[in-house]
Amino acid sequence: MEASTISNPTPEIAESLNSIAWATMPQILRKCAAIIALTAVDLLSMVLVLAASIQIRLGLLPLIYPYFPDKLPENLTDYGWAILGLYLLCMYYEGLYTTRLPFWQESRKVIRAVTLTFILAFAIVSLMKLGGEVSRTVLLVGYLLALPAVPLGRFLTKTMLKKTGLWNEPCLIAGTGAQARMIVEALSKDHYLGYTVCGLITMNPADDTGVVHINDQEYLVLGSIGDLPSVLHKYGIRHLVIAAPDLLGPQLVSVVNQVQPYTRSILVVPDLAGIPVIGGEAEYFFNERLLAFRTRNNLASRINVIGKRAFD
């Protein structure tokens, strides 16, 4: 770690200071505005998808297959509102308005929510015998169009929210070692998450001020690990990442318990260097209160081995 005093703040430090200056109430307003914007865009995306599917059903499909009826059921638009409501419920069920995920992980959840929406819609149409009032072709075409349209709409919306500052969320990193630096790099590159690293916490009480240089950018050191609760409380930061392998089990538990009242989320980064994490799963043993990480040997499957050899 390279530390120095702060004389003329660089643009990166100025951005961090602006992030720290966010008050609790403006953060709440920004979060509400972001949720409202995402909800509105999700609804707009689905409305456009359903409208496009109707036009495809009426204008394109009869040219390909002339046996399609010329008209759609008159009450189809009335059931469209029910589909929109069902769609929002599925999106909320997947936690797409309360959690921040990288684009591809979120897209996986969006596709799952969209799929669940149309499966339920098809089930309701079949069980309630609404085949004469709801076009299954419109539903099928709408589903195929929604798979790329909804993730794209959310990507564009979050990009705009990030530029306007509504999607920015201040984040504090506990640690200054290699893992902490990797976390800072990951958060600074992934603008889709919307986290702004506004400071670091050092494990060494003697080095609790100054600046850490990571990838030609400067990040403030706001204190040592013992100052963590007061730093969170002072600056109103509600998101914490603990990337400090030097913290042993009892010390880590103590730190988490101390900062829990001041945070909305705490991410603990374990030291899993060298362990394959792709396809891994977290396992929780409820009675023993143990968290374990499961890795899978995909090459143990003969089918996977054959596929790998075929591509090799």
Residue pairs with C-beta under 8 A, 6 or more apart in sequence:
1 176
1 202
1 207
1 212
2 211
2 212
2 213
3 207
3 209
3 210
3 211
3 212
3 221
4 210
4 211
5 209
5 210
6 13
6 210
6 211
6 220
9 17
10 217
10 218
12 217
12 218
12 219
13 211
13 218
13 219
13 220
15 196
16 196
16 197
16 198
16 199
16 219
16 220
17 198
17 220
19 168
19 170
19 196
19 198
20 170
20 198
20 199
20 235
20 237
22 170
22 236
23 236
24 236
27 169
27 170
27 236
27 238
30 165
30 166
30 168
31 169
33 166
34 161
34 166
34 167
35 97
37 157
37 161
37 166
38 96
38 97
38 154
38 157
38 158
39 88
39 97
41 153
41 154
41 156
41 157
42 87
42 88
42 91
42 150
42 153
42 154
43 84
43 87
43 88
44 153
45 146
45 149
45 150
45 152
45 153
45 154
46 83
46 84
46 87
46 146
46 150
47 84
48 149
49 142
49 145
49 146
49 149
49 150
50 80
50 83
50 138
50 142
52 141
52 142
52 145
53 138
53 139
53 141
53 142
53 145
54 72
54 76
54 138
56 141
57 68
57 72
57 135
57 137
57 138
57 141
58 70
58 72
61 68
61 137
62 68
62 70
68 137
72 135
72 138
73 132
73 133
73 134
73 135
75 133
76 133
76 134
76 135
76 138
79 130
79 133
79 134
83 117
83 121
83 139
86 117
86 120
86 121
87 113
87 114
87 117
90 113
90 114
90 116
90 117
90 120
91 97
91 110
91 113
93 113
93 116
94 109
94 110
94 112
94 113
95 109
96 106
96 109
96 110
96 113
100 169
100 193
100 194
100 195
101 109
101 193
102 190
102 192
102 193
103 151
103 155
103 192
106 151
106 154
106 192
107 151
110 150
110 151
110 154
111 147
111 151
114 143
114 146
114 147
114 150
115 143
118 139
118 140
118 142
118 143
118 146
121 139
122 136
122 139
124 130
125 131
125 134
125 136
125 139
155 192
158 167
158 192
158 194
159 191
159 192
161 167
161 194
162 168
162 191
162 192
162 194
167 194
168 194
168 195
168 196
169 194
169 195
169 196
169 238
169 239
170 195
170 196
170 198
170 235
170 236
170 237
170 238
170 239
171 187
171 195
171 196
171 197
171 198
171 237
171 239
171 240
171 241
172 197
172 198
172 199
172 200
172 201
172 222
172 231
172 232
172 235
172 237
172 239
172 240
172 241
173 180
173 183
173 184
173 197
173 199
173 200
173 201
173 219
173 241
173 243
174 180
174 200
174 201
174 225
174 228
174 240
174 241
174 242
174 243
174 244
174 255
175 183
175 200
175 201
175 202
175 203
175 242
175 243
175 244
176 200
176 201
176 202
176 203
176 212
176 221
177 203
177 243
177 244
177 245
177 246
179 243
179 244
179 245
179 269
179 271
180 200
180 241
180 243
180 244
181 214
182 243
183 241
183 243
183 269
184 197
184 200
184 214
184 219
185 214
185 215
187 193
187 195
187 197
187 241
188 197
188 215
188 217
195 239
197 219
198 220
198 235
198 237
199 219
199 220
199 221
199 222
199 231
199 235
199 237
200 212
200 219
200 220
200 221
200 222
201 221
201 222
201 223
201 224
201 225
201 227
201 228
201 231
202 208
202 221
202 223
202 224
202 225
203 224
203 225
203 244
203 246
203 247
204 224
205 224
205 225
205 226
207 221
207 224
208 221
208 223
208 224
208 227
209 221
209 223
210 221
211 218
211 219
211 220
211 221
212 218
212 219
212 220
212 221
213 219
222 231
222 235
223 230
223 231
225 244
225 247
225 255
228 240
228 255
228 258
228 259
229 258
229 259
229 262
231 237
232 238
232 240
232 259
232 262
232 263
233 262
237 263
238 262
238 263
238 264
238 265
239 263
239 264
239 265
239 267
240 259
240 263
240 265
240 266
240 267
241 266
241 267
241 269
242 252
242 255
242 256
242 266
242 267
242 268
242 269
243 269
244 252
245 271
247 255
252 268
256 266
256 268
259 266
260 266
270 293
272 293
275 293
275 295
276 295
277 293
277 295
279 295
279 296
279 298
280 293
280 294
280 295
280 296
281 293
281 294
281 296
282 291
282 292
282 293
282 294
283 291
283 292
283 293
283 294
284 290
284 291
284 292
285 291
285 292
298 304
299 305
299 308
